[in-house]
Amino acid sequence: MAVAHIEYFSAALWRPINIKAIIPTDAATEGNKHFERPAKLFILLHGYAGASGDWLYSSKINEYAAKYNLCVILPSGENSFYLDGEATGRKYARFVGQELPDFAKRSFGLKCEREDIFIGGLSMGGYGALHTALAYPETFGAAIGLSSALIHGAVEQMEPGTDNGVANYEYYELMFGKKGSSDERAGNLEAIVRKLKAEKKQFPRIYMACGTEDFLYERNKAFEAFLSEEQVEHTFMQSPGVHDFVFWNQYLEPSIRWFLKEEE
């Protein structure tokens, strides 16, 4: 199993960036049906205050990449929510949704079509995975959101100068827009879903999981109810758990198997 630490100049972020990649070049392939086909591409996103190595060092993603013949790309999204930022000039959505898949295919010789590419993440990265797949449905066949930080409407419940213990109003405004504008901004998942439906575009497959004791549980249930109301096909899993790698590791392999359409 090869783990590569790569630095290159990102056109979307307009600066040199570092990513990690797991490449199943020396995995044991004999008798493994997953190596009878080309490798799939999995972009895996970290959470708020996290970094590109979080999944690598806190989960079995290395093992799963070898088991299921996956090329896994682990970018650093800083605390961007993987959104483009007008005020900063950053283009994290484009970076994750367009630049990274193209870079991975060119760099590793991957023969990937839309149905071979999926994106996942935890917390902020779960939101980023859902948003990116919905914003770039021509790129991604599926999205996996684990304990997704579906807080794009949080700015509407805050006042300038306040802090909710995670971040202040000014941060939420930078991410999601001023009060009264967030519903129409590119980071609003419900608005993107409605737009895709109106344009009759193909939806990515959606997998969500959240612990019933997680502080984000109600927000995840609300979005799941919205998807049901809009008749958007999705899978939602829940079980006892909080916002930690114990829960995320419980669902990482099942979500990969879901993407591969394998029975447990």
N, C-alpha and C positions, 0 to 999 in steps of 0.2 A: 504494500500500500504506500503510495507516495503522497506526502504532504508538501505542497509548494508554498513558499512565501514570496509573493510577487509584488513588485513596485512598477507602476507604469503611469504615464501622464493621462489623466482623465479629461476628455473633452467636455463632459457634462459638468464636472466640478472645477475644471480649469486649474488643475494643480496636480502634482504627483500624489498618488494614493497607494495604499497597501491593501492587498487582499490575501486571503489564504485559499488554497484549493486542495481538495482531496481527489486524487486521481487513481482509479483502480488498475494501475498498470501491472502490478505484480501480485494481484490477488489470485488465490487458488481457484482456477476456473473449471477443473475437471468435474463433470457431473453436475455443474451448476447451470440450470436452464437460462439464467439471466445473462449469461455470457454467450448465448446463441444469438443474441441481438446486439445492436450498437448500444453504447452507454446512454442512459438518460441524464438530463441536466437538472440539478436541484440547487436552487439559490436559497440559502438559509440565513435568516436575519436575526441579529441579536436584539435585546431589549434596551430600554432607557438606561443610561449610565453604563451600558455594556460595551463590548468590543468584539472584534471578529473572532477571537479565540474562545469565546464563551462556550459555544456548542462543541468545539473541538476538545476542550478540556473537561467539560462537565456532562458529556453525554457519550453515547456509543455510536455517534454518527460515522466515525472512522470505520468501525466494524460493519455498519449497515451499508456504507458505500461499497465495501468489498463484497458483502453478501448479495446485494441487489444490483451490482454493476451501475453505480451512480457516480457521475462527476459532480462533486459538491463544491459550490463557490460560497465563500464566507467573507462578505464585505464588511467594512466598518461604516455604519450610518451615523456615527456620533449621536447626537440627540435630535436628529432632524425629522423623526417620524417618517423618514424616507419620502419626503415631500419636496417639490420644487419651492424655492423661496424667492419671491419677488424682491424683498428688501435686501437680501444677501447675495443674490446672483447665483446661489447654489441650485443645482438641478438634480436632487437625489432621486426623484421619481424617474427621470429619464436615465440616470446612471444605472439604477437597478432594473428598470423595465425594458431598456433598449440596449444601452452600452454594454453591460455585463454579459447578457446572453450572446451578443455578437462577438465580444472579446473571447469568451470561453469557446465558442464554436471555432473561431479562427485559430486560437492558440493551441487547442487540444485536438483539432481535427474531428470534432463531433459532427455526426450526421443527424442533427436533431430537427424535427418538425415541431409544430406547435404542441401536438399531443405528447411529445417526449420531454417537454420542459415544464417544470413546476416550481413553485416558490412557497416557502414556509417561514415561520418565525414565531417567536414568543413575545408576549406583551406588546411593547412598541413595535417589535418585529412582526407580531401577528397582525396588527393593524397594517403595517407596511406591506405584508404579503397580500392581504385582501385588497388593499387599495391598489397596489401595483398590478395585480392580475386583472382587476376590473378596469383600470385605466389603460392597460395594454392587453386587451383580450386577444389581439392577433398574435401575441408572443407566447402567452402562457395557457397551457391546457388545464391547469388546476392551481388552487391556492390552499394552503394549510395555515390556519390561524389558531395558535394555542394561547389561551388566556389573553386574547387580543385586547389591547388598550384602545377600546372604541370610545375615545374621549373627544372626538372632533366637535361635539356640541358643548363641551365643558365651559368654553369661554362665555357662553350665554348665561351661565349661572354665577359668573364672577364679576367683580368690579375692579376698575383700575386701582393698582396699589395693593391689592390683596394677594394672599398666598395660601394655597390649599395644603401645604405640607410637602408637596412633591415639586411644584414649580409655581412661579408667580403669574399674575394676569398677563404681564408683558410677554412672557414666554408663550403662553397659549395664544395670544394675539398674533405673535410672530408666526406661529405654526399654522393657525387655523383662521386668522382674520379677526377683525373687530366684531364686537357684539352687533348682531343684526345682519352680518354679512356671511357668517359661516355656512348658512344653508345653501348658498349659491357658489361656494368656493370649491376648487378642485379636490379638496381633501374630504369632502362630505360623501360618505359611501352611499347613503340613500339616494342622493342626487345622481350619482354615477350609475347606480342600478336603474333608476327611472330613465336616464338618458339612453342606456344600452337597450332597454326594452323599447323605447320610442323609436330607436334607430334599427331595431330588429337585428342586433348583432349577436353573435354567438357568445354565450357566457362561459367563463372558465368553470370547471367543477369546483365546488367549495366544500371544505372540511373544517369544522370548528370543534374545539374542545375547551372546556373550562371547569375548574373545580367549584363545587357548590359552596365552599367556604372562601373562595377568592373574592377580593374586594371589587373585582371587575365582573363578577358573575351576572349581576342584573343587567349590565350593559350588553353582555354577550347574549343573554336570553332575549333582550329587547331586539337586537339585530337579527337573531334567529327568527323571532316572530315576524319581523318585517320581511325577511326573505320568504317566509311561508305565505304571508299575505300577498306578496308580489308574485307568488308561484315560481320562485327561482329555486331550482333543484339544489339541494345542499344536504350535508350530513352534519348533525350536531351531536356531540358526545359530552356527557357530564358524569362525574363521580366525585366522591369526597376528595377534597384536596384544596391546597392553598396556592399561592403565587410563588412556586419554587420548582427547582429542577426535579424534585421527586415526582411531581405531577407531570411536567413536560416530558420526562423520560418514559413515563407510563404510556404516553400517546405518540411518541416519535416513530417507533417502528410500525404500530398499527396504521398511522397516517400514511407512511410510505407504502405499505401494503395496499391501502385503500387506493392510492394513486395508481398503483400497478394493477389494480382490479383483481387482487388475489383474495381468496377466502382465508379467514383465520383458521 
